[in-house]
Amino acid sequence: MRIQAALIGCGRIGSNKHLEAFLANRERLDLIAVCDLKPERAERVADAYATRAGKRPVVFTDYRKTLSTGIEMAAIATESGNHYTIAMDCLKNKVHTLVEKPMALSVSEMDGMVSEAKARSVKLGVCFQNRFNPSVQEVVKKLRENAFGRVFTATARILWNRDEAYYKQANWRGTWRFDGGTLMNQCSHNIDLLQWILGGEVDQVSAVIRNYRHPYLEVEDFGAALISFKNGSVGILEGTANVYPRNLEETLSIFGETGTVVLGGLAVNKIQTWQFPGESGHPFNALPDPESVYGSGHIPLYQDFYEAIAQNREPAISGEEGKKAVEIILGIYRSHKEKRAIPFPLAPFQTTDMAGVKL
Ligand SMILES: NC(=O)c1ccc[n+]([C@@H]2O[C@H](COP(=O)([O-])OP(=O)(O)OC[C@H]3O[C@@H](n4cnc5c(N)ncnc54)[C@H](O)[C@@H]3O)[C@@H](O)[C@H]2O)c1
């Protein structure tokens, strides 16, 4: 069975990883419509798809019109602050919806998306594609085998550089309404991996955030947080967009009773440290880096989303799963704002509640 699909948002990630994933999955998915407010962007994606797939999707500038083309699935790669509105329109039209991270910027919007998908009996998936990295899958296998013993802590470090030219590419970047700061944009993948690996429910979050060197932005460019889980494990987060003069590292370190792992590389694709009884080192340390920090996970993520529809099961990264990292980041924001540890589950909170807060 092939599923007819649309891509909404043909900017940096849409024209790159989503196009690539549609092409790689074209036996499963038929990209019949592409949409962007800027028609030239959608035209470029339609041309590129036609060159490789031999069939040109129809171009739209109004996503609502794509919903009347008979599509069964939509992938949403617009700015973060639009995900909710567009996703809700898709879901209400009984269209399976795969949405870029972060799925939305407010707890109640995320809950609304999850319940709408359930009410319409359609799938909702979120692009935390690094979960599909072979390096991450190796860790998950060890966790399932209980090879770590008790997992004590994990540390996520995202030590990157985003300069003024980056933020000037589009006026939604670095705003509370449409993006959030570096934790919500650049760091959410590693926060998702940290919470996924430590597992279980969050107990509380305490954090500070700062804006050190982006005075033209209202959001944070640095954050440090302690995330404690009900199972006793603790997540430690350091995220920054300020490393001079360029990106330094994205790593995730996991420390258990009988296991230590450090994932690194351009997109946490390598296994830099691997220590278990009788095992020292892992061949995935020698894996080549992907071409960008986006990694290579959109292709298997799309395949999984297709199979979830075809087999009527939940996608690997469902709406409920996609919500977890965003809820932690909103908890971090709230902790900074209220200068206290925030107990979970998080009461309704959204990025715009941070407007005017001193960073
Ligand atoms: N998974 C990842 O690794 C990854 C990487 C980069 C970006 N992202 C996420 O993808 C989203 C887009 O990021 P980007 O860097 O591609 O941004 P971008 O600004 O390059 O692209 C967004 C595109 O959406 C279009 N758009 C906006 N509103 C629209 C609407 N109503 N209808 C149709 N098109 C509309 C814009 O014209 C633009 O072309 C963000 O949520 C971002 O967080 C995810």
The ligand as an SDF file (V2000), in Angstrom:
LIG
                    3D

 44 48  0  0  0  0  0  0  0  0999 V2000
   14.8120   17.5700   13.1080 N   0  0  0  0  0  0  0  0  0  0  0  0
   15.8210   18.4070   12.9170 C   0  0  0  0  0  0  0  0  0  0  0  0
   16.9860   18.0360   13.0260 O   0  0  0  0  0  0  0  0  0  0  0  0
   15.5450   19.8200   12.5510 C   0  0  0  0  0  0  0  0  0  0  0  0
   16.5510   20.5870   11.9560 C   0  0  0  0  0  0  0  0  0  0  0  0
   16.2460   21.9120   11.5790 C   0  0  0  0  0  0  0  0  0  0  0  0
   14.9910   22.4270   11.8420 C   0  0  0  0  0  0  0  0  0  0  0  0
   14.0560   21.6510   12.4730 N   0  0  0  0  0  0  0  0  0  0  0  0
   12.7210   22.1950   12.7700 C   0  0  0  0  0  0  0  0  0  0  0  0
   12.0360   22.3570   11.5270 O   0  0  0  0  0  0  0  0  0  0  0  0
   11.2420   23.5400   11.5440 C   0  0  0  0  0  0  0  0  0  0  0  0
   11.6500   24.4330   10.3710 C   0  0  0  0  0  0  0  0  0  0  0  0
   12.9900   24.8180   10.5130 O   0  0  0  0  0  0  0  0  0  0  0  0
   13.8340   25.3620    9.2540 P   0  0  0  0  0  0  0  0  0  0  0  0
   15.2100   25.5500    9.7320 O   0  0  0  0  0  0  0  0  0  0  0  0
   13.5970   24.4850    8.0740 O   0  0  0  0  0  0  0  0  0  0  0  0
   13.1170   26.7660    9.0250 O   0  0  0  0  0  0  0  0  0  0  0  0
   12.9980   27.6260    7.6970 P   0  0  0  0  0  0  0  0  0  0  0  0
   12.6370   29.0100    8.0840 O   0  0  0  0  0  0  0  0  0  0  0  0
   14.2230   27.4200    6.8590 O   0  0  0  0  0  0  0  0  0  0  0  0
   11.7870   26.9290    6.9410 O   0  0  0  0  0  0  0  0  0  0  0  0
   10.4380   27.0490    7.3400 C   0  0  0  0  0  0  0  0  0  0  0  0
    9.6160   27.1560    6.0700 C   0  0  0  0  0  0  0  0  0  0  0  0
    8.2320   27.0680    6.4030 O   0  0  0  0  0  0  0  0  0  0  0  0
    7.5420   27.9720    5.5540 C   0  0  0  0  0  0  0  0  0  0  0  0
    6.2340   28.2680    6.1630 N   0  0  0  0  0  0  0  0  0  0  0  0
    6.0000   29.0130    7.2830 C   0  0  0  0  0  0  0  0  0  0  0  0
    4.6710   29.0570    7.5320 N   0  0  0  0  0  0  0  0  0  0  0  0
    4.0780   28.3260    6.5710 C   0  0  0  0  0  0  0  0  0  0  0  0
    2.7250   28.0030    6.2770 C   0  0  0  0  0  0  0  0  0  0  0  0
    1.7050   28.4480    7.0390 N   0  0  0  0  0  0  0  0  0  0  0  0
    2.4700   27.2460    5.1990 N   0  0  0  0  0  0  0  0  0  0  0  0
    3.4710   26.7810    4.4080 C   0  0  0  0  0  0  0  0  0  0  0  0
    4.7790   27.0730    4.6310 N   0  0  0  0  0  0  0  0  0  0  0  0
    5.0710   27.8320    5.6910 C   0  0  0  0  0  0  0  0  0  0  0  0
    8.4640   29.1660    5.4300 C   0  0  0  0  0  0  0  0  0  0  0  0
    8.1550   29.9640    4.3160 O   0  0  0  0  0  0  0  0  0  0  0  0
    9.8260   28.4860    5.3260 C   0  0  0  0  0  0  0  0  0  0  0  0
   10.1930   28.2290    3.9910 O   0  0  0  0  0  0  0  0  0  0  0  0
   11.4350   24.1610   12.9190 C   0  0  0  0  0  0  0  0  0  0  0  0
   10.4090   23.7470   13.7640 O   0  0  0  0  0  0  0  0  0  0  0  0
   12.7590   23.5760   13.4020 C   0  0  0  0  0  0  0  0  0  0  0  0
   12.8470   23.4840   14.8130 O   0  0  0  0  0  0  0  0  0  0  0  0
   14.3030   20.3710   12.8030 C   0  0  0  0  0  0  0  0  0  0  0  0
  1  2  1  0
  2  3  2  0
  2  4  1  0
  4  5  1  0
  4 44  2  0
  5  6  2  0
  6  7  1  0
  7  8  2  0
  8  9  1  0
  8 44  1  0
  9 10  1  0
  9 42  1  0
 10 11  1  0
 11 12  1  0
 11 40  1  0
 12 13  1  0
 13 14  1  0
 14 15  2  0
 14 16  1  0
 14 17  1  0
 17 18  1  0
 18 19  2  0
 18 20  1  0
 18 21  1  0
 21 22  1  0
 22 23  1  0
 23 24  1  0
 23 38  1  0
 24 25  1  0
 25 26  1  0
 25 36  1  0
 26 27  1  0
 26 35  1  0
 27 28  2  0
 28 29  1  0
 29 30  1  0
 29 35  2  0
 30 31  1  0
 30 32  2  0
 32 33  1  0
 33 34  2  0
 34 35  1  0
 36 37  1  0
 36 38  1  0
 38 39  1  0
 40 41  1  0
 40 42  1  0
 42 43  1  0
M  CHG  2   8   1  16  -1
M  END
$$$$
